[in-house]
């Protein structure tokens, strides 16, 4: 046991080093690759001295295969295809003008009332990002929405915060993100395979509504009468409105999965075809149509390309964390609460540690904590535990300055990270507290 504690301490120190690495904004793909290798080596050394159950029956090649081959391959099988087709669908919403049309209609509805227009824009943005994914679609929407807000006199820090907060709200209901976090959870508990998007949908929808309410409340409280830069109200060259019949394309993938149990990829494809047909873009020869769809898929793939390498090395890190779990458990296992109420309180209090890809963030350092919690509470219901980790991942990560599109937005609007974080971190914490309380009320009885 002594060697397990020593290796556990080393791993915890490296864990803190990874958190510092993330905060400094260094390349995450390289960081997770290095950490996967370091933890694998430590686990192999520890097992050679004092064998652990996680490596029972495995030789060195088996361990390396599990980390460096099975990890990325499994992730590609379950996640990357969803990411690519989600980005493809996002490109369709942009190229057909559906997203821009919805935004223009919202501006017409809100008129010259900044608070109303900001609220409507945030609601529409949240709904759009229940299906869209990737930095490309975010930027494509941002260069329409942000100038509109700024032209209405909304201060740039508030405009940026409310826009990014509305994307975060939409991610709670985003199918692709759900599948991503589910795959991470499933790597440590196979029971997660039977936990579907339909099971998550109620919690995700609640998360979306609560997030929107809190973000808009903070934005309205922070607003003042000082005018912002007089930016143009729109920056899109395509001012043709998409037909009203096409607007439902935005939510069709979600409807297909929740109401009809359609595979998500088929949902994206059918919804995309519907959007193209109803906007009159389905025209030309067969070769023209093929080229059109091929270009959309290619553009979508480019949109998400920067995150693909990161996701694949994250999969290596996740699998390495499986072997690292016994050593973390030797140190932290006794500190994991067994009470549903205490667990929810702990997650609520520690929600800010999801910022900067910290230890409560599944798309960061959080997989090691997930491994410890699941190994300590192997019978904890997925319906209860998954939402807690999803809350401390979705909310901090998508308000975080380490998120690629937030970093882009800071440069685009010339907002300082300090002004942005004054709103984003407290808001993320408040949302986390509220949602953890709701999870306890809905699912705490299952523990």
Secondary structure, DSSP 8 states (H G I E B T S, - for coil): -HHHHHHHHHHHHHHHHHHHHHHTT--HHHHHHHHHHHHHHHHHHHHHHS--GGGTT--HHHHHHIIIIIHHHHHIIIIIHHHHHHHHHHHHHHHTTHHHHHHHHHHHHHTT-HHHHHHHHHHHHHHHTTT--SHHHHHHHHHHHHHHHHHTT--HHHHHHHHHHHHHHHHTT-HHHHHHHHHHHHTT-GGGGG--HHHHHHHHHHHHHHHHHHHHHHHHHH--S-------S---S------GGGTTHHHHHHHHHHHH---HHHHHHHHHHHHHHHTT---S-HHHHHHHHHHHHHHHHHHHHHHHHHHHHHHHHHHHHHHHHHHHHHHHGGGS--SHHHHHHHHHHTGGGGGGG-TT-TTTTHHHHHHHHHHHSTT--HHHHHHHHHHHHHHHHTTSTTSHHHHHHHHHHT--HHHHHHHHHHHHHHHHHHHHHHHHHHHGGG-
